[in-house]
Amino acid sequence: MSLYLHGYWRSSASYRARIALNIKQLDYTYVPVNLAKNGGAQFSDEYSALNPAHLVPTFVDDDEDIFLNQSMAIIEYIDERYEEPIKLVPIHRLDRARVRAFAQDIACDVQPVTNLRILRHLNTTFQSSDEDNANWCRHWIETGFKGIEKRLTNTVADYCFGFDLSMADVCLIPQVYNAERFGVEMSQFPLIQRVADNCNQLQAFIDAKPENQVDAI
Ligand SMILES: N[C@@H](CCC(=O)N[C@@H](CS)C(=O)NCC(=O)O)C(=O)O
């Protein structure tokens, strides 16, 4: 079995994939792609051949000869191929739909507008400062978190959906990392903070943390 994850330590989409791989207790080779240095290795010929969208992560499973981008597709692929020790996407149809919707609140509606290429574009086209960009990120993360906090009132226990870890937690925790990075006041979101505190005690989440990656600066 040869699994590879091309990612970047501070990329929240890569962080999601790392958590999923760790929960499934899979051995994988982490291949750093430096998004920041010299304009970004995501634009190198080598990486562009692998992922023409110039984004991380990219996941490779040699045994199945598959190259996958999009962290949500990667997580679902891993979840279907390796069912143990737990399912991240619930088996029950209604639970599955709810978990996917929650995860997409983050992966589709929050993270994309705070992505590096958006911030670079704001900077080069509209001359935004680093402080403007941090305000931008805080605004969009808080906007998303307000809805997520309300949703959690109906579902939360130790984790987003009761006492079972799911893809919702896998997506939420990297977004909390980003929120803290951009100075979001997390006391506004006690349920999100509770889930983050619980998840961050688990080894799979600890090992996936940005600061614990080989390419962390
Ligand atoms: N929807 C994609 C998003 C991937 C993404 O936005 N990756 C970011 C890091 S979190 C990236 O590679 N950014 C590089 C850039 O903006 O140039 C996924 O979930 O995999």
The ligand as a MOL file (V3000), in Angstrom:
LIG
                    3D

  0  0  0     0  0            999 V3000
M  V30 BEGIN CTAB
M  V30 COUNTS 20 19 0 0 0
M  V30 BEGIN ATOM
M  V30 1 N -11.7350 22.9170 -2.3020 0
M  V30 2 C -10.3470 22.5800 -2.1890 0
M  V30 3 C -9.6170 23.7930 -1.6620 0
M  V30 4 C -8.1420 23.6260 -1.7670 0
M  V30 5 C -7.4530 24.9080 -1.3300 0
M  V30 6 O -8.0440 25.9790 -1.2880 0
M  V30 7 N -6.1500 24.7760 -1.0060 0
M  V30 8 C -5.4030 25.9280 -0.5940 0
M  V30 9 C -4.7640 25.7000 0.7540 0
M  V30 10 S -5.9810 25.4400 1.9980 0
M  V30 11 C -4.3160 26.2040 -1.6050 0
M  V30 12 O -3.7480 25.2960 -2.1540 0
M  V30 13 N -4.0060 27.4730 -1.8720 0
M  V30 14 C -2.9890 27.8570 -2.7770 0
M  V30 15 C -3.2760 29.1690 -3.4460 0
M  V30 16 O -4.2850 29.7950 -3.1080 0
M  V30 17 O -2.4680 29.5570 -4.2780 0
M  V30 18 C -10.1720 21.3900 -1.2470 0
M  V30 19 O -11.0120 21.2120 -0.3450 0
M  V30 20 O -9.2240 20.6180 -1.4120 0
M  V30 END ATOM
M  V30 BEGIN BOND
M  V30 1 1 1 2
M  V30 2 1 2 3
M  V30 3 1 2 18
M  V30 4 1 3 4
M  V30 5 1 4 5
M  V30 6 2 5 6
M  V30 7 1 5 7
M  V30 8 1 7 8
M  V30 9 1 8 9
M  V30 10 1 8 11
M  V30 11 1 9 10
M  V30 12 2 11 12
M  V30 13 1 11 13
M  V30 14 1 13 14
M  V30 15 1 14 15
M  V30 16 2 15 16
M  V30 17 1 15 17
M  V30 18 2 18 19
M  V30 19 1 18 20
M  V30 END BOND
M  V30 END CTAB
M  END
